[in-house]
Amino acid sequence: MTVLPDDGFSLAAEFPDATHEQWQRLVAGVLRKAGREAPDTAAEDVLSTALEDGLTTRPLYTARTARNGADGAGYPGFAPFTRGGRPEGGAVSGWDVRQRHDRPDPVRTNEAVLADLENGVTSVWLSVGAAGVPLSGLATALDGVYLDLAPVVLDAGDEFDAAARELLRLYDERGVTPEAALGNLGADPLGHAARTGQYGDVADRTAAASGLAQLCHQKYPGLRALTVDALPYHEAGASAAQELGCSLATGVSWLRALTAAGLPVEAACGQLEFRYAATADQFLTIAKLRAARRLWARVTEVCGTAGAQRQHAVTSPVMMTRRDPWVNMLRTTVASLAAGVGGADAVTVLPFDHAIGLPDGFARRIARNTSTILLEESHVGRVIDPAGGSWYVEQLTDELAHAAWTWFQEIERAGGQEAALRGGLVSERIGAGWESRTKNLAKRREPVTGVSEFPLLSQAPVERDPAPAAPSGGLPKVRRDEAFEALRARSDAHLAATGARPRVFIAALGPAAAHTARVSFAANLFQAGGIEPVHDPVQVDAASVADAFTASGAGVACICSSDSLYAEQAAPVAEALTAAGALRVFLAGRPGEQRETYERAGVDEFVVAGGDAVAVLTSVLDRIGVA
């Protein structure tokens, strides 16, 4: 047995460190072999990925390339709070596991609340009013809840004042001392106005919210009165920087209102809790939460105080899909991991069926157990700022903070968050960004697993009780799956009317080794639009393809094989398919110099990776006659 020395000897001592320039030359050589010419110094540019907000992810980060990285991040619990709002991070108790409840029936809500609290949830996020439990049912919904142990966070929209007063009444009625009351009263007039487009009474609601903040400051030290909710902007399609900038501008507007009402700046900051979306892009989520604390620290510094931002992270509703909702479990797991690693104080994991309707007991159980596994089995909370010191995360945090600050300054120049909302600046800018992202979704450059990639047409739909109507009329609510969902809905309607889905015949040429890759690509593409691929027989040629197409019951066909077999067989096969009545003939792959030949033979369109899948699938359904 070989015993390793303990005198500091390195096993890599005989291998000299590679330089950055050497790495660049090696990468450039690989790129040249792949047909992508690039100077050595530009190799990283070729491999870089453009993100929203003008950010770029590079393939390699080093201490030399990281700008304003770990050295400027400070220590956990100290300004600028990039590394966390508390010195101990989540190492003592982890994050607050906060679950949302919005079922209108107070009795069933109470059952769900008690089940959550008995099985790992540590606080309750309760929707009250038109979009949740009626105000008169709040006492029933919280029956049996130890209000001095379980923090309650309200979300009551325009009824926030009445809901807050009712909760405070319950504290008194149940003998909860003011010092023991915990949670957030959830006043958010600007967020509600952003959702509804109603700004006429913002001033009155701001005054009411300021009154609640003063009451909490004077009597309820464990209660916060206000929520700076960035979800209305995220749900409208905002980028990470836009979400941060809007939250900063909203927070600043609250500082102005609260200090004008007589609260000291430090006390005003203590009345705010910021709510952000956590997505399956784990590094961007980590960077967003770290950047948010850094930016707010800068705001408080300018205001003459210093305080850490209290953060509530919610797994993104935008990323949740209605088709194949089971995949949402994976998305929310990654998102909640990122939220915890990013330093969120409270994390809400939305149930996997959130996009379909009100969750059932199984979905709620999986949602709360997601945090439990991360905390109790993965021990994520035991490490303070686990992403700290990563050159990539530090660089991304810094770049995102700069982009968000630029947007925040633009909002301030427009007169602040309310003025920017009223004047349309916020909706215009967010809409432009979402339009660009929609194109990437349509081209599947941003894939949605189970929807635009690897859909399962045979999966039975998941049925749930409908959720109460959410406030609307202001900023829109978007979803990543919406374009493909519309296509699938057309397919479902066709299935209900005719007993069969629209079909595409896969005309595979040559042996499996020649056609399998493109058959898989084509089948995946067409199923994303609810079009069932028929690949029977497995292999066809010009002599057999017409009969096979007729037997398939399909209206369109797609030829799949290798480039070499295309040159030999694609043209006669396309002619045979056209003669057999195919309404449209596709060919999987780029035609190259043979384009004119294939088109003369009857090929109507070439489907390739990176093409506009939504446009292709829409045209197919239109041509087949699917309403």
Order of alpha helices (4+ residues) and beta strands (2+ residues): alpha-alpha-beta-beta-beta-alpha-beta-alpha-beta-alpha-beta-alpha-alpha-beta-alpha-alpha-alpha-beta-alpha-beta-alpha-beta-alpha-alpha-alpha-alpha-alpha-beta-alpha-beta-alpha-beta-alpha-beta-alpha-beta-alpha
